[in-house]
Amino acid sequence: GNGTQSITTPGWQPKVVEIHAACDNGNTGAGFGSHSLGRSDGTIQTCMYWVVTSGCNEGTGQHTTNCVYLSTFDDSNGTYGTATIAMTATGFDITWASFGAYDIKFTWTAYA
């Protein structure tokens, strides 16, 4: 969904957050899947992403305005989701913008 998610479990303000996100279109075995590996220092947002179609075609790319970018193979079906990170005193906020009812999973690592 859209909105801001506060992550406070570090308990301190990170210098950099690395985030790995993935999703599919919910159509098991016959659709698109997308992965993104990005990082943010709260100001600079970067990521690389890759996409797999049902025919095992792969596409890759990079993004310099989002730390998460999940998309279809050729962007023709739209973007699954994007995110940016802002640092807080006890962690960070992830601002998500996603389209459709995609189940986005993610993990993160915060660095001091």
Number of C-alpha atoms within 10 A of each C-alpha: 14 12 12 15 12 16 15 14 10 15 12 16 17 21 13 19 23 19 20 19 22 24 20 25 18 13 10 10 12 12 15 23 25 26 22 25 22 24 23 24 19 19 12 15 20 20 21 20 22 20 23 19 18 13 10 11 10 15 15 15 12 17 16 13 16 22 30 34 30 27 29 21 20 13 10 8 10 14 18 24 24 22 23 23 27 19 21 16 11 15 19 25 19 19 18 18 17 20 13 11 11 15 14 17 11 13 10 14 12 19 13 9
